[in-house]
Amino acid sequence: MDAEQRTSYWKRNLRLMAILLVFWALVSYGAGILFVEPLNNFSIIGVPLGFWFAQQGSILTFLILIAIYVWRMDKLDKEFGITEYEEEVHHS
């Protein structure tokens, strides 16, 4: 991979990370802090929704975003011809 391809690869990687982290921040900060009062008018299994987002929702959102990141990076790696391979180690 030449320098131009590496630059393009990392720009796209950083853009993906920025988008996912902004989304996570909006869910964590927005739903867990800024909009907690309106969200608390609703509940999940008897737990106020704002509280749920502050305690569990942001964590679950983060895990989903990790899965999305892995999926998108696999596609990006394939597009740029980046492969991971395991070398077999033979012990005698």
Sequence and secondary structure as in RCSB ss.txt:
>XXXX:A:sequence
MDAEQRTSYWKRNLRLMAILLVFWALVSYGAGILFVEPLNNFSIIGVPLGFWFAQQGSILTFLILIAIYVWRMDK
LDKEFGITEYEEEVHHS
>XXXX:A:secstr
  HHHHHHHHHHHHHHHHHHHHHHHIIIIIIIIITHHHHTTSEETTEEHHHHIIIIIHHHHHHHHHHHHHHHHHH
HHHHTT           
